[in-house]
């Protein structure tokens, strides 16, 4: 999956179809009734605005004619009517804007919830990284959805209002002068064509700018997250160099955008100025010859401006249209990427069984070279059993752990495992989102887990002192800055103990937990949690703690033997 490579791909037929599908999905969603009601109200308000604008043009005409004829009573009547129409227009326009913003907010909320759900569903967020080619999906969901919903609604209303304006004011122009009407249409068509030619590069430039801004923000976030490592290694020059190169890239792209906007502004500014004089040049001779009244001149100027503005929406809205086209293309690429990850699940079959963890002829390949790192592994882990799978290195260990989690695509065979809540893995870098430690340790049914049980689990893994040091269980903080990697891992293990799933998978616990690894294994055994340990062989004494030992060779072949723990249990039974 790759990003659009040309302007044609940005404004493709598929993108337009996706836009239509997005609108249809919103209209038929659970909030579609409210959306339809707000849309209908907007249409009524737009009709009211255009009717009032037409009325205002005639009030302006009679008002100016009263001035020209020095008719004081007519002047007062038209002035009061003028004020009344302006007041009513103000109220209707404000309500219209309010309804538009509420409809846009409703759409943004619904679409954001849908995309967040799809992003997290089936580990799509992870698979998008693995597939590559799609930059900054987080920025697309946050910023582009906001821009998409607001811009789609705004542009739709602009074009709808333009259509209504053309219908309303074309009759006014036609009654004043047919020449003026055809001049307005021709002027708008010519202006729109030139605007497209002068500004078409903005679509690609705006698309690229969104990515460059998001990349810069992402690197700034990485600096904050890795502040300790950067400071200890004195990597400021290297980090600063990368950041400044990104600043240079986005600034250069912005300069190109500014240059295109400058050229476009030369045209649009002159285009706007001519709108003011063209109707006067055509209607003034009619007044001079006595073929029309003086008020017709300002009325024609108003009607001409409305009609030309409606026909010239491409000229007026081109910068916004170019940004919108880029946003639409970015969201289209995100949707395509999500669909691609949903359709391609790799050659490894994952089956759910609440009581089993088994590997059935599982083969894993190294993704770039295609080398088999595990060959046809067949193994069943029973509830409460302890299995040690020794691996040749970290790559093989990570591959098998990710295959169990369902995120390793290069392979074949079948893995039978409980649902997510009944099997838990200990990743190399633990994930502790902001919140209280109580929320992190006990995610559901917190009322069923007492403080005594929480502290018992913390003591079992040796994390109780770290929790006391940071203020206890109910302090809301960002834990990556306060706790060491080892302490974060211990808290992840404590969470496993408190959750007591049917199975747990620990990758290289000796290397990551040190002497506490043996205590962790015993604590899991006491809770009858089936435990699979992945990692390199660390000595014969370790075998005493396991029922089964699987040794995977560098060529991917494997052998099985009974562990000392199983032998001891057999002897006790005899």
C-alpha positions as MATLAB code, in Angstrom:
seq = 'XXXXXXXXXXXXXXXXXXXXXXXXXXXXXXXXXXXXXXXXXXXXXXXXXXXXXXXXXXXXXXXXXXXXXXXXXXXXXXXXXXXXXXXXXXXXXXXXXXXXXXXXXXXXXXXXXXXXXXXXXXXXXXXXXXXXXXXXXXXXXXXXXXXXXXXXXXXXXXXXXXXXXXXXXXXXXXXXXXXXXXXXXXXXXXXXXXXXXXXXXXXXXXXXXXXXXXXXXXXXXXXXXXXXXXXXXXXXXXXXXXXXXXXXXXXXXXXXXXXXXXXXXXXXXXXXXXXXXXXXXXXXXXXXXXXXXXXXXXXXXXXXXXXXXXXXXXXXXXXXXXXXXXXXXXXXXXXXXXXXXXXXXXXXXXXXXXXXXXXXXXXXXXXXXXXXXXXXXXXXXXXXXXXXXXXXXXXXXXXXXXXXXXXXXXXXXXXXXXXXXXXXXXXXXXXXXXXXXXXXXXXXXXXXXXXXXXXXXXXXXXXXXXXXXXXXXXXXXXXXXXXXXXXXXXXXXXXXXXXXXXXXXXXXXXXXXXXXXXXXXXXXXXXXXXXXXXXXXXXXXXXXXXXXXXXXXXXXXXXXXXXXXXXXXXXXXX';
ca = [
       0.000    0.000    0.000;
       1.413    3.368   -0.991;
       0.366    6.973   -0.898;
      -1.136    8.669   -3.950;
       1.705    9.517   -6.282;
       0.157   12.122   -8.522;
      -2.542   14.682   -8.729;
      -4.671   12.333  -10.732;
      -4.650    9.819   -7.900;
      -5.515   12.509   -5.395;
      -8.639   13.531   -7.321;
      -9.535   10.060   -8.587;
     -12.931    8.536   -9.239;
     -12.367    6.088   -6.374;
     -11.839    9.007   -3.996;
     -15.109   10.586   -5.134;
     -16.899    7.263   -4.669;
     -15.412    6.933   -1.193;
     -16.671   10.420   -0.346;
     -20.159    9.439   -1.479;
     -19.991    6.265    0.592;
     -18.827    8.204    3.658;
     -21.774   10.588    3.370;
     -24.210    7.706    2.837;
     -22.828    5.789    5.825;
     -23.238    8.856    8.027;
     -26.799    9.443    6.815;
     -27.764    5.809    7.509;
     -25.922    5.467   10.833;
     -27.438    5.477   14.304;
     -27.153    9.294   14.315;
     -28.499    9.588   10.769;
     -31.921   10.766   11.943;
     -30.464   13.744   13.795;
     -28.143   14.462   10.866;
     -31.027   14.435    8.391;
     -33.088   16.757   10.572;
     -30.201   19.227   10.898;
     -29.552   19.026    7.147;
     -33.206   19.744    6.350;
     -33.158   22.710    8.721;
     -30.021   24.029    6.977;
     -31.758   23.811    3.601;
     -34.735   25.787    4.899;
     -32.425   28.431    6.372;
     -30.486   28.726    3.092;
     -33.730   29.216    1.184;
     -34.683   31.902    3.674;
     -31.318   33.656    3.294;
     -31.580   33.739   -0.498;
     -35.175   34.953   -0.397;
     -34.145   37.745    1.975;
     -31.176   38.637   -0.270;
     -33.491   39.014   -3.287;
     -35.867   41.090   -1.202;
     -32.916   43.169   -0.042;
     -31.889   43.882   -3.639;
     -35.318   45.372   -4.392;
     -35.335   47.347   -1.122;
     -31.907   48.714   -2.082;
     -33.227   49.617   -5.538;
     -36.244   51.523   -4.217;
     -34.133   53.091   -1.466;
     -31.621   54.513   -3.938;
     -34.415   55.606   -6.289;
     -36.088   57.488   -3.411;
     -32.807   59.306   -2.797;
     -32.423   60.134   -6.495;
     -36.045   61.445   -6.637;
     -35.699   63.311   -3.295;
     -38.792   61.491   -1.964;
     -38.498   61.864    1.838;
     -41.412   59.642    2.881;
     -40.326   56.810    0.541;
     -36.788   57.217    1.823;
     -37.917   56.739    5.448;
     -40.076   53.695    4.570;
     -37.308   52.027    2.589;
     -34.736   52.817    5.300;
     -36.872   51.137    7.970;
     -37.497   48.182    5.677;
     -33.761   48.047    4.943;
     -32.969   47.814    8.667;
     -35.665   45.174    9.202;
     -34.358   42.993    6.347;
     -30.778   43.311    7.646;
     -31.875   42.347   11.156;
     -33.769   39.304    9.884;
     -30.837   38.308    7.647;
     -28.499   38.521   10.629;
     -30.677   36.241   12.756;
     -31.142   33.659    9.998;
     -27.427   33.678    9.090;
     -26.350   33.196   12.722;
     -28.781   30.319   13.253;
     -27.639   28.774    9.958;
     -24.012   28.912   11.078;
     -24.908   27.392   14.454;
     -26.781   24.489   12.845;
     -23.905   23.934   10.394;
     -21.369   23.694   13.236;
     -23.559   21.309   15.240;
     -24.024   19.061   12.219;
     -20.262   19.139   11.550;
     -19.554   18.259   15.183;
     -22.022   15.378   15.081;
     -20.349   14.023   11.932;
     -16.861   14.396   13.375;
     -17.802   12.593   16.585;
     -19.411    9.697   14.713;
     -16.613    9.318   12.147;
     -13.877    9.557   14.774;
     -15.503    6.831   16.863;
     -15.818    4.602   13.781;
     -12.189    5.093   12.710;
     -10.807    4.637   16.220;
     -12.762    1.389   16.496;
     -11.428    0.133   13.151;
      -7.921    1.329   13.990;
      -7.827   -0.772   17.163;
      -9.841   -3.692   15.785;
      -7.858   -6.798   14.799;
      -4.631   -4.932   15.700;
      -4.955   -2.784   12.588;
      -2.707   -0.120   14.137;
       0.102   -2.686   14.323;
      -0.479   -4.132   10.868;
      -0.434   -0.682    9.255;
       3.100   -0.227   10.606;
       4.122   -3.671    9.392;
       2.748   -3.077    5.884;
       4.337    0.368    5.693;
       3.725    3.126    3.156;
       1.042    4.940    5.165;
       2.399    7.838    7.178;
       0.917    9.250   10.374;
      -2.407    7.406   10.715;
      -2.886    9.052   14.115;
      -2.735   12.528   12.562;
      -5.198   11.473    9.870;
      -7.718   10.288   12.456;
      -7.335   13.371   14.649;
      -6.679   16.337   12.353;
      -7.861   15.152    8.953;
     -11.228   13.914   10.250;
     -11.829   17.325   11.825;
     -10.887   19.103    8.604;
     -12.811   16.627    6.431;
     -16.135   16.908    8.253;
     -15.983   20.689    8.604;
     -14.817   21.260    5.029;
     -17.238   18.798    3.443;
     -20.184   20.434    5.135;
     -18.917   23.946    4.485;
     -18.225   23.329    0.803;
     -21.520   21.501    0.328;
     -23.393   24.440    1.791;
     -21.371   26.891   -0.291;
     -22.211   25.087   -3.527;
     -25.832   24.557   -2.517;
     -26.158   28.193   -1.581;
     -24.501   29.110   -4.883;
     -27.055   27.093   -6.788;
     -29.905   28.784   -4.940;
     -28.285   32.178   -5.524;
     -28.025   31.566   -9.249;
     -31.684   30.605   -9.393;
     -32.752   33.580   -7.288;
     -30.674   36.340   -8.901;
     -30.572   35.181  -12.518;
     -34.154   36.368  -12.854;
     -33.184   39.753  -11.424;
     -30.311   40.125  -13.915;
     -32.456   38.901  -16.798;
     -35.119   41.531  -16.102;
     -32.487   44.273  -15.948;
     -30.371   43.281  -18.973;
     -29.863   40.028  -20.845;
     -26.418   41.248  -21.831;
     -25.552   41.620  -18.159;
     -26.723   38.072  -17.451;
     -24.624   36.478  -20.222;
     -21.640   38.631  -19.211;
     -21.884   37.297  -15.649;
     -21.971   33.677  -16.840;
     -19.067   34.110  -19.278;
     -16.954   36.020  -16.774;
     -17.447   33.306  -14.126;
     -16.634   30.431  -16.514;
     -13.449   32.133  -17.717;
     -12.376   32.961  -14.178;
     -12.970   29.430  -12.909;
     -10.933   27.900  -15.722;
      -7.976   30.204  -15.107;
      -8.120   29.567  -11.344;
      -7.851   25.815  -11.873;
      -4.861   26.237  -14.184;
      -3.045   28.621  -11.814;
      -3.765   26.776   -8.580;
      -3.852   23.063   -9.382;
      -0.417   22.466   -7.789;
      -1.883   23.388   -4.401;
      -3.559   19.972   -4.082;
      -0.294   18.029   -4.027;
       1.544   20.701   -2.018;
      -1.126   20.744    0.705;
      -1.101   16.942    0.788;
       2.660   16.894    1.321;
       2.494   19.680    3.912;
       0.149   17.679    6.141;
       2.622   14.785    6.206;
       5.633   17.014    6.824;
       3.924   18.777    9.738;
       2.878   15.433   11.234;
       6.400   13.980   10.877;
       7.860   16.988   12.657;
       5.396   16.653   15.546;
       6.061   12.913   15.785;
       9.826   13.469   16.110;
       9.290   16.105   18.799;
       7.183   13.582   20.731;
       9.970   10.985   20.410;
      12.427   13.475   21.909;
      10.157   13.922   24.917;
       9.628   10.168   25.316;
      13.356    9.413   25.094;
      14.636   12.441   26.984;
      16.716   10.392   29.446;
      18.477    8.374   26.746;
      19.231   11.462   24.661;
      20.637   13.298   27.688;
      22.763   10.355   28.873;
      24.203    9.714   25.413;
      24.534   13.444   24.573;
      22.663   12.898   21.311;
      21.441   16.485   21.111;
      23.448   17.369   17.964;
      22.204   14.327   16.069;
      18.611   14.795   17.272;
      18.709   18.510   16.567;
      20.062   17.898   13.080;
      17.184   15.553   12.221;
      14.616   17.980   13.600;
      16.084   20.921   11.705;
      16.131   18.930    8.467;
      12.422   18.301    8.916;
      11.872   21.990    9.630;
      13.738   22.811    6.401;
      11.576   20.379    4.443;
       8.257   21.750    5.692;
       9.424   25.358    5.285;
      10.479   24.708    1.681;
       7.112   23.159    0.936;
       5.358   26.111    2.595;
       7.357   28.494    0.423;
       6.069   26.693   -2.666;
       2.504   26.920   -1.338;
       2.938   30.646   -0.666;
       4.331   31.195   -4.184;
       1.360   29.438   -5.806;
      -1.062   31.375   -3.588;
       0.671   34.616   -4.604;
       0.154   33.894   -8.285;
      -3.425   32.855   -7.654;
      -4.068   35.994   -5.588;
      -2.897   38.269   -8.426;
      -5.672   36.800  -10.515;
      -8.438   36.522   -7.899;
      -7.876   40.033   -6.519;
      -8.172   41.624   -9.967;
     -11.109   39.349  -10.692;
     -12.935   40.663   -7.607;
     -12.259   44.308   -8.457;
     -13.682   43.965  -11.966;
     -16.931   42.563  -10.542;
     -17.613   45.986   -9.022;
     -17.307   47.943  -12.272;
     -18.658   45.610  -14.998;
     -22.389   45.917  -14.109;
     -22.087   49.704  -13.821;
     -20.487   49.878  -17.274;
     -23.427   47.970  -18.745;
     -26.382   49.447  -16.790;
     -25.247   53.087  -16.463;
     -25.819   53.818  -20.194;
     -29.399   52.513  -19.777;
     -29.961   55.025  -16.977;
     -28.318   57.834  -18.945;
     -30.666   57.154  -21.879;
     -33.627   57.097  -19.476;
     -34.421   53.429  -20.051;
     -34.222   52.548  -16.340;
     -34.304   54.199  -12.932;
     -31.226   55.055  -10.861;
     -31.858   52.334   -8.247;
     -31.344   49.722  -10.951;
     -27.582   50.439  -10.939;
     -26.915   49.334   -7.312;
     -29.416   46.484   -7.722;
     -27.594   45.251  -10.821;
     -24.260   45.484   -9.012;
     -25.626   43.421   -6.132;
     -27.254   40.834   -8.395;
     -24.184   40.631  -10.656;
     -21.908   40.099   -7.659;
     -24.166   37.338   -6.321;
     -24.475   35.536   -9.666;
     -20.800   35.818  -10.567;
     -19.858   34.762   -7.046;
     -22.110   31.728   -7.327;
     -20.744   30.774  -10.740;
     -17.174   31.485   -9.557;
     -17.095   29.238   -6.530;
     -14.036   27.453   -7.914;
     -12.192   30.788   -8.010;
     -13.307   31.795   -4.536;
     -12.854   28.434   -2.877;
      -9.824   27.061   -4.723;
      -7.369   27.247   -1.778;
      -9.915   25.513    0.444;
     -10.755   23.034   -2.333;
      -7.090   22.131   -2.761;
      -6.653   21.555    0.972;
      -9.873   19.578    1.065;
      -8.787   17.378   -1.849;
      -5.552   16.594    0.008;
      -7.417   15.748    3.235;
      -9.880   13.569    1.336;
      -7.031   11.699   -0.350;
      -5.250   11.136    2.978;
      -8.395    9.739    4.588;
      -9.019    7.613    1.502;
      -5.511    6.169    1.844;
      -6.191    5.459    5.527;
      -9.451    3.691    4.734;
      -7.755    1.709    1.955;
      -4.978    0.724    4.335;
      -7.446   -0.446    6.975;
      -9.329   -2.471    4.374;
      -6.056   -4.000    3.172;
      -5.060   -5.094    6.676;
      -8.521   -6.550    7.254;
      -8.362   -8.550    4.039;
      -4.809   -9.909    4.381;
      -4.408  -11.897    7.576;
      -1.313  -13.889    6.567;
      -0.818  -17.640    6.399;
      -1.106  -18.359   10.137;
      -4.576  -19.359   11.299;
      -5.623  -18.200   14.755;
      -8.432  -20.214   16.371;
      -9.981  -19.438   19.744;
     -10.548  -22.061   22.415;
     -11.008  -20.903   26.026;
      -9.229  -23.976   27.453;
      -6.340  -24.568   25.052;
      -3.028  -23.104   23.969;
      -1.607  -25.192   21.159;
       0.669  -24.941   18.136;
      -0.275  -27.133   15.189;
       2.471  -27.523   12.563;
       3.459  -23.897   13.088;
       6.170  -22.575   10.782;
       7.548  -19.047   11.046;
       9.641  -17.296    8.414;
      12.051  -14.411    8.696;
      10.109  -11.760    6.694;
      12.912  -10.285    4.563;
      15.010  -13.331    3.696;
      12.287  -15.973    3.926;
      14.408  -18.188    6.185;
      12.447  -20.603    8.383;
      13.114  -19.763   12.025;
      10.574  -22.283   13.408;
       9.618  -25.439   11.489;
       6.299  -27.250   12.017;
       6.154  -26.799   15.769;
       3.402  -28.942   17.333;
       2.789  -28.521   21.033;
      -0.120  -28.300   23.489;
       0.139  -26.420   26.773;
      -2.307  -27.547   29.468;
      -3.798  -25.354   32.174;
      -1.286  -24.870   34.987;
       1.613  -26.356   32.999;
       4.963  -24.638   32.667;
       6.683  -24.876   29.270;
      10.072  -23.500   28.316;
      10.754  -22.905   24.620;
      14.430  -22.129   24.147;
      15.148  -19.973   21.122;
      18.402  -19.326   19.224;
      18.133  -15.535   19.579;
      15.991  -12.476   20.139;
      14.612  -12.431   16.585;
      13.186  -15.936   16.943;
      11.833  -15.148   20.405;
      10.067  -11.998   19.189;
       8.659  -13.840   16.155;
       7.048  -16.615   18.227;
       5.681  -14.146   20.773;
       4.124  -12.031   18.016;
       2.714  -15.105   16.322;
       0.925  -16.015   19.568;
      -0.380  -12.438   19.751;
      -1.555  -12.677   16.118;
       0.749   -9.963   14.724;
       3.334  -12.091   12.855;
       2.293  -12.543    9.233;
       5.195  -14.518    7.746;
       4.351  -18.136    8.424;
       1.864  -20.961    8.169;
       0.142  -23.433   10.421;
      -2.383  -23.000   13.208;
      -2.373  -21.519   16.699;
      -5.187  -22.371   19.098;
      -5.437  -19.946   22.009;
      -7.968  -18.473   24.427;
      -9.562  -15.092   23.723;
      -7.542  -11.984   24.536;
      -8.699  -11.694   28.136;
      -7.620  -15.248   28.964;
      -4.075  -15.129   27.582;
      -1.629  -12.368   28.450;
       1.831  -11.604   27.124;
       4.744   -9.719   28.643;
       6.233   -7.536   25.862;
       9.836   -6.370   25.882;
       8.767   -2.760   26.354;
       5.755   -2.605   28.679;
       2.849   -0.281   27.982;
       1.689    1.821   30.916;
      -0.678    4.552   29.706;
      -1.357    7.590   31.901;
      -3.783    6.947   34.741;
      -3.716    5.570   38.243;
      -1.813    2.396   38.980;
      -4.996    0.861   40.308;
      -6.623    1.379   36.896;
      -3.587   -0.100   35.168;
      -3.340   -3.142   37.412;
      -7.053   -3.941   37.597;
      -8.762   -2.872   34.378;
     -12.209   -4.419   34.998;
     -14.276   -5.268   38.065;
     -12.026   -3.193   40.308;
     -14.524   -3.517   43.162;
     -13.914   -7.288   43.235;
     -10.183   -6.900   43.877;
      -9.225   -5.666   47.331;
      -6.234   -3.516   48.196;
      -4.763   -6.480   50.055;
      -4.831   -8.585   46.891;
      -3.230   -5.790   44.870;
      -0.407   -5.328   47.376;
       0.084   -9.081   47.627;
       0.619   -9.262   43.851;
       2.999   -6.310   43.992;
       5.027   -7.947   46.773;
       5.089  -11.227   44.862;
       6.930   -9.582   41.972;
       8.894   -7.102   44.083;
       7.196   -3.941   42.825;
       5.627   -2.762   46.093;
       8.505   -0.404   46.993;
       8.310    1.286   43.574;
       4.564    1.879   43.978;
       5.069    3.428   47.420;
       7.840    5.639   46.069;
       5.613    7.206   43.400;
       2.723    7.884   45.788;
       0.576    4.747   45.904;
      -2.150    3.196   43.796;
      -4.379    6.219   43.229;
      -1.950    8.821   41.898;
      -2.703    9.823   38.306;
       0.608   10.264   36.467;
       2.513    9.481   33.289;
       4.441    6.391   34.364;
       7.049    6.126   31.631;
       8.882    9.097   33.142;
       8.628    7.981   36.784;
       9.319    4.251   36.621;
      12.302    2.402   35.216;
      11.815   -0.169   32.458;
      12.343   -2.966   34.973;
       9.744   -1.509   37.360;
       7.289   -1.146   34.480;
       7.827   -4.804   33.597;
       7.233   -5.842   37.185;
       3.944   -3.927   37.222;
       2.960   -5.680   33.972;
       3.640   -9.026   35.646;
       1.631   -7.959   38.713;
      -1.254   -7.179   36.382;
      -1.011  -10.725   35.002;
      -1.155  -12.119   38.546;
      -4.217  -10.032   39.409;
      -5.987  -10.896   36.163;
      -5.104  -14.603   36.576;
      -5.641  -15.560   32.926;
      -5.606  -19.174   31.794;
      -2.234  -18.729   30.114;
       0.678  -16.287   30.218;
       3.554  -15.917   27.757;
       6.793  -14.448   29.125;
       9.584  -13.593   26.700;
      13.094  -13.836   28.191;
      11.984  -13.291   31.817;
      15.440  -14.017   33.225;
      16.999  -11.242   31.160;
      14.197   -8.777   31.889;
      13.294   -9.561   35.495;
      16.577  -10.919   36.816;
      16.368  -12.831   40.090;
      12.663  -12.012   40.375;
      11.882  -14.317   37.420;
      11.780  -17.423   39.635;
       9.371  -15.680   42.052;
       7.137  -14.719   39.148;
       6.994  -18.286   37.856;
       6.058  -19.592   41.308;
       3.369  -16.944   41.736;
       1.849  -17.894   38.372;
       1.939  -21.589   39.324;
       0.097  -20.879   42.586;
      -2.714  -19.310   40.543;
      -2.762  -22.245   38.091;
      -1.829  -20.016   35.192;
      -0.355  -21.990   32.315;
       2.999  -20.433   31.568;
       5.043  -20.431   28.355;
       8.549  -19.012   28.720;
      10.341  -17.962   25.537;
      14.053  -17.279   25.493;
      17.590  -18.454   25.175;
      18.862  -21.383   27.260;
      20.320  -20.036   30.495;
      21.618  -23.138   32.239;
      20.552  -26.642   33.159;
      19.252  -25.588   36.599;
      16.432  -23.710   34.892;
      14.972  -26.966   33.638;
      13.951  -27.891   37.180;
      11.180  -25.305   37.020;
       9.453  -26.628   33.856;
       7.244  -29.528   32.808;
       8.300  -29.496   29.150;
      11.363  -28.049   27.441;
      11.252  -27.352   23.703;
      14.603  -26.621   22.094;
      14.493  -24.813   18.750;
      17.685  -25.016   16.731;
      19.108  -22.243   14.502;
      17.732  -24.015   11.415;
      14.187  -23.967   12.876;
      14.009  -27.669   13.781;
      12.954  -28.536   17.301;
      13.097  -31.263   19.907;
      11.070  -31.930   23.035;
      11.944  -33.427   26.385;
      10.319  -33.708   29.739;
      11.343  -31.099   32.288;
      12.462  -31.828   35.814;
       9.272  -30.395   37.303;
       7.171  -32.950   35.456;
       9.529  -35.741   36.503;
       9.265  -34.696   40.144;
       5.467  -34.593   39.914;
       5.417  -38.095   38.387;
       7.592  -39.466   41.159;
       5.367  -37.905   43.801;
       2.329  -39.568   42.259;
       4.083  -42.945   42.245;
];
